[in-house]
Amino acid sequence: MRVSFAFALCLMAAPAVASMAEALSMEEMCDSAERIAVARVEGATARYDSRGRIVTDYALAVDEGLKGCSAGDSLELTTFGGRIGDLAMQIAGSPQLVVGSRYVVFAQERAARLRPVGMSQGTMPIVDQPGEVPIVRQGGQGLDLVGRRQGPPGQPLPELIERIRTIVQ
């Protein structure tokens, strides 16, 4: 009986590795976003917000504006989680962007900050391959998405840009 009780305690203490969220369609993401851009992450700064939570502000350079911004603009996207010194906070489903990488970003204003639409669904990584068309991966890392049909592992960037432009017209 002790072994099963100890095993049950271990299961209860296991960290969650994903958050459950409703999958957003491309139309819902475009409608919810005030800014949509192909952007490169130029920097990341973790800080405490007004409620004492660790958040990370990502400095983005817009390569191509698709809604609410233009090429050459700078955006600051704020996500929950980050690292300050020896203290780290990670929220399952909150995007962790990589400095130097490019993303298709869907952002909405919340509490005077730009935040990704649908948590990590709103940050779609772009995979650049020399001599080939860049591929955009679905967002949603760290989320168990309810209602999403499994799509292709990636989509050519020009096709996704055209689809977004058609939706936001």
C-alpha positions in Angstrom: 0.0 0.0 0.0 2.9 2.4 0.7 4.3 1.8 -2.8 1.0 2.7 -4.5 0.6 5.8 -2.3 4.1 6.9 -3.1 3.5 6.3 -6.8 0.2 8.3 -6.7 2.1 11.2 -5.0 4.7 11.1 -7.8 2.0 11.3 -10.4 0.4 14.2 -8.7 3.7 16.1 -8.5 4.5 15.6 -12.2 4.8 18.9 -14.0 2.3 19.7 -16.8 4.0 19.9 -20.2 1.1 21.4 -22.1 -2.0 23.6 -21.7 -5.2 22.8 -23.5 -6.6 25.4 -25.8 -9.1 25.7 -28.6 -7.4 25.7 -31.9 -7.9 28.9 -33.8 -8.6 29.0 -37.6 -6.5 31.3 -39.8 -9.6 33.5 -40.1 -10.0 33.8 -36.3 -6.3 34.6 -35.9 -6.4 37.3 -38.6 -9.6 38.8 -37.1 -8.3 38.8 -33.6 -4.9 40.3 -34.5 -4.3 44.0 -34.7 -0.9 43.4 -36.2 0.3 40.6 -38.4 3.9 40.6 -39.6 6.7 38.5 -40.9 9.3 39.6 -38.3 12.8 38.8 -37.0 13.5 38.6 -33.2 16.2 41.1 -32.5 16.3 40.9 -28.7 14.6 39.5 -25.6 14.4 41.1 -22.1 12.8 39.4 -19.1 11.3 41.5 -16.4 8.7 41.5 -13.6 5.3 42.9 -14.6 3.1 45.0 -12.3 1.7 41.8 -10.8 5.1 40.3 -10.0 5.1 37.8 -12.8 8.1 37.2 -15.0 7.4 38.2 -18.6 9.6 38.6 -21.6 9.6 41.5 -24.0 10.7 40.5 -27.5 12.0 43.3 -29.9 10.8 42.4 -33.4 11.9 44.0 -36.7 9.2 43.8 -39.3 10.3 42.4 -42.6 6.8 42.5 -44.1 3.7 44.0 -42.6 0.5 42.2 -43.4 -1.9 44.1 -41.0 -1.5 47.2 -38.9 2.3 47.6 -39.5 4.8 48.0 -42.3 8.2 46.8 -43.3 10.9 48.5 -41.2 8.6 49.0 -38.2 9.6 47.8 -34.7 7.2 45.9 -32.5 7.5 44.7 -28.9 5.7 41.4 -28.2 5.3 40.5 -24.5 4.9 36.8 -23.4 4.5 35.2 -20.0 7.6 33.5 -18.6 11.3 34.0 -18.9 14.5 34.0 -16.8 15.7 36.6 -14.4 19.0 35.6 -12.8 18.6 32.1 -11.3 14.8 32.4 -11.3 12.8 31.1 -14.3 9.1 30.9 -15.0 7.7 28.8 -17.9 4.1 28.8 -18.9 3.1 25.8 -21.1 1.8 27.2 -24.4 3.4 30.6 -24.0 5.9 31.1 -26.9 9.6 31.2 -26.3 11.0 33.0 -29.3 14.6 32.6 -30.4 16.7 35.8 -31.0 17.7 35.9 -34.7 14.8 33.7 -35.9 11.9 34.8 -38.0 8.2 34.2 -37.3 4.8 35.1 -38.7 3.4 37.0 -35.7 -0.3 37.6 -35.0 -0.5 40.2 -32.2 -3.3 41.8 -30.3 -3.2 44.6 -27.7 -3.9 43.5 -24.1 -3.2 45.8 -21.1 -1.3 48.2 -23.3 1.0 45.5 -24.6 1.2 43.4 -27.8 0.6 39.8 -27.0 0.4 36.8 -29.4 -3.0 35.7 -30.4 -3.9 32.3 -29.0 -0.6 32.1 -27.0 2.0 30.2 -29.1 -0.5 29.8 -32.0 0.2 33.4 -32.8 3.9 32.9 -33.3 4.5 30.7 -36.4 8.2 29.8 -36.8 9.8 30.3 -40.3 12.4 27.8 -41.4 14.8 29.3 -43.9 16.6 26.8 -46.1 19.3 28.1 -48.5 18.1 28.0 -52.1 14.6 26.9 -51.1 11.3 28.7 -50.3 11.0 29.4 -46.6 8.5 27.1 -44.8 6.2 28.3 -42.0 5.5 25.8 -39.2 2.2 25.8 -37.3 2.2 27.7 -34.1 0.8 26.1 -30.9 4.0 24.7 -29.3 3.3 23.5 -25.8 -0.5 23.5 -26.3 -2.8 20.6 -26.7 -5.1 22.1 -29.3 -8.7 21.0 -29.4 -10.5 21.0 -32.7 -7.4 21.3 -35.0 -7.2 19.0 -37.9 -3.7 17.8 -38.4 -2.4 19.8 -41.3 0.9 19.6 -43.2 4.1 20.0 -41.2 4.8 23.3 -42.9 3.5 25.7 -45.5 5.5 27.8 -48.0 5.8 31.3 -46.7 4.5 33.0 -49.9 1.4 30.8 -49.8 0.7 31.7 -46.2 1.2 35.4 -46.9 -1.2 35.3 -49.8 -3.8 33.5 -47.7 -3.5 36.1 -44.9 -3.7 39.0 -47.4 -6.9 37.5 -48.8 -8.4 37.2 -45.3 -7.5 40.7 -44.0 -8.7 42.6 -47.2 
